[in-house]
Amino acid sequence: MTNDEKQQEDFISTVSHELRTPLTSIRGFAQTMLSSWGALDDDHKKKFIKIIEQQSNRLINLVENMLSVNKLQSFKDKLVYKNASANLLIEPIIQIIKHQYPNHEFVVEFNKKIPQILVDVDKFQQIMTNLIENAAKYSNENSKITVKTDYSASPDYISIKVIDQGIGINQEDFEKIFTKFSRVDNPLTRKIQGSGLGLYITKVLVEKMNGQIKVGSSDGTTTFEVLIPVENLENQAVKPFCSYN
């Protein structure tokens, strides 16, 4: 079996598993409600409907991620670059995720003097949503999520850091977490449903916009750092496949 055939086989196997699990839950709880509606009290009905909603959302997220991967691989996703403030683009994302994870403390440390960045706004917000939502999802209950923006060591980039307090990531898994369908195996991640595509998509989008992404982890604290190019004439001139508005 060639490497491409092995990757295709692994892809089909993983997707089949990811699809089967939520579909089985949806069918099972729907059948239970149809066959035993009169015997169920309101609390059980609400609980079962909530599970169906959660599993439906899981399916939607999986399909959206797979479509994103397909676009990235086929180069159908052309980027439209604009000047933008990283702080202004990140702030509404934090507010949305804060509402979804009310038990976490979200700390914002924005440097208001950093220059504007040159990015595809939608894709940049997709990157930040993936990273901040992951930080909340894989952190311990009632822990702190910190989002920082600042200058980087290079004047051509700004630095954006997302820091969580979970159980950390082993150094040998740093490369692995950015590959398709890869998830770190530990007690916390086993409790959380996910396709293993989010960080792969995030890395590809960052690199498509000529940025870099790094990860570090120590004593249960994990930091993802994204370096994004700042807006300047040189960066505007080297975007042959993108339009600039």
KAKA-V657444 format. One record per residue. N is the residue number from 1. OMEGA is omega in whole degrees, 0 to 359 (none if undefined). D_LAST is the distance of its C-alpha to the last C-alpha in Angstrom with 1 decimal. Layout:
BEGIN
N;OMEGA;D_LAST
N;OMEGA;D_LAST
END
This chain:
BEGIN
1;180;47.3
2;180;44.3
3;179;41.5
4;179;39.1
5;178;41.8
6;179;42.4
7;179;38.8
8;179;38.7
9;178;41.9
10;180;40.8
11;181;37.6
12;180;39.6
13;182;42.2
14;180;39.7
15;179;37.8
16;179;41.1
17;182;42.3
18;178;39.1
19;186;39.3
20;185;43.1
21;179;43.4
22;179;41.4
23;178;42.7
24;178;46.3
25;181;45.8
26;181;44.4
27;183;47.2
28;181;49.9
29;176;49.1
30;179;48.6
31;179;51.9
32;181;53.6
33;180;52.4
34;184;53.5
35;186;56.9
36;185;57.7
37;184;55.9
38;183;59.1
39;183;60.2
40;175;56.9
41;185;56.5
42;181;53.3
43;179;52.3
44;179;52.5
45;179;50.6
46;180;47.7
47;182;47.8
48;178;47.7
49;178;44.9
50;178;42.9
51;178;43.4
52;178;42.4
53;181;39.2
54;181;38.5
55;175;39.2
56;177;37.1
57;178;34.1
58;178;35.0
59;180;34.9
60;180;31.5
61;180;30.0
62;180;31.7
63;179;30.4
64;178;26.8
65;179;27.1
66;177;28.7
67;178;26.0
68;178;23.4
69;181;25.7
70;179;26.1
71;181;22.4
72;183;22.0
73;183;25.1
74;180;24.3
75;177;20.7
76;185;19.6
77;177;17.0
78;186;13.9
79;177;11.2
80;188;7.5
81;176;6.5
82;170;5.5
83;181;8.0
84;173;10.8
85;179;14.6
86;182;16.7
87;182;19.5
88;179;17.9
89;183;16.7
90;187;20.2
91;180;22.3
92;177;22.2
93;179;23.0
94;181;26.0
95;179;27.2
96;183;27.2
97;176;29.0
98;179;31.3
99;181;32.5
100;182;33.1
101;185;35.1
102;181;37.0
103;178;39.6
104;172;37.3
105;180;36.5
106;181;32.8
107;181;32.3
108;178;29.0
109;182;28.9
110;169;25.5
111;186;25.2
112;183;23.4
113;181;22.9
114;180;20.8
115;176;17.5
116;179;14.1
117;178;13.1
118;188;10.2
119;162;10.6
120;189;10.1
121;181;11.2
122;182;13.7
123;177;15.3
124;179;15.6
125;174;17.4
126;177;19.5
127;184;20.5
128;176;21.6
129;179;23.3
130;185;25.3
131;183;26.4
132;179;27.4
133;176;29.0
134;180;30.9
135;179;32.1
136;185;33.5
137;187;34.9
138;176;36.8
139;176;38.0
140;178;41.5
141;177;42.2
142;179;41.7
143;186;39.9
144;174;37.0
145;181;33.4
146;177;31.5
147;183;27.8
148;167;27.0
149;183;24.0
150;170;24.9
151;174;24.4
152;179;25.4
153;179;27.8
154;179;25.1
155;181;22.8
156;183;20.0
157;162;20.0
158;181;20.7
159;175;23.4
160;181;23.5
161;173;27.0
162;188;28.4
163;180;32.2
164;179;34.8
165;179;38.6
166;177;39.9
167;174;42.4
168;178;40.1
169;178;39.2
170;183;41.5
171;181;40.2
172;179;41.3
173;183;38.9
174;180;35.7
175;185;34.7
176;187;36.1
177;180;34.0
178;178;30.8
179;183;32.4
180;175;32.3
181;181;34.9
182;175;36.1
183;178;37.5
184;182;39.6
185;174;43.1
186;185;44.5
187;182;46.1
188;182;43.0
189;179;40.7
190;180;43.6
191;187;43.4
192;178;39.6
193;179;38.4
194;184;35.4
195;184;34.2
196;180;33.5
197;187;30.0
198;182;27.9
199;175;28.0
200;179;27.7
201;180;24.4
202;181;23.3
203;180;24.2
204;180;22.5
205;178;19.2
206;183;19.5
207;176;20.5
208;179;17.8
209;176;15.3
210;177;17.8
211;179;19.5
212;175;23.1
213;182;25.3
214;177;28.9
215;175;31.8
216;183;35.0
217;180;37.9
218;176;41.1
219;177;43.7
220;177;41.8
221;180;38.6
222;181;35.6
223;169;32.4
224;179;29.2
225;177;26.9
226;174;23.2
227;184;21.8
228;181;17.9
229;176;16.2
230;179;15.2
231;172;12.2
232;185;13.5
233;181;13.2
234;179;15.4
235;179;13.4
236;186;10.2
237;186;12.7
238;178;14.4
239;188;12.1
240;184;13.8
241;186;13.4
242;176;9.8
243;182;6.6
244;180;3.8
245;none;0.0
END
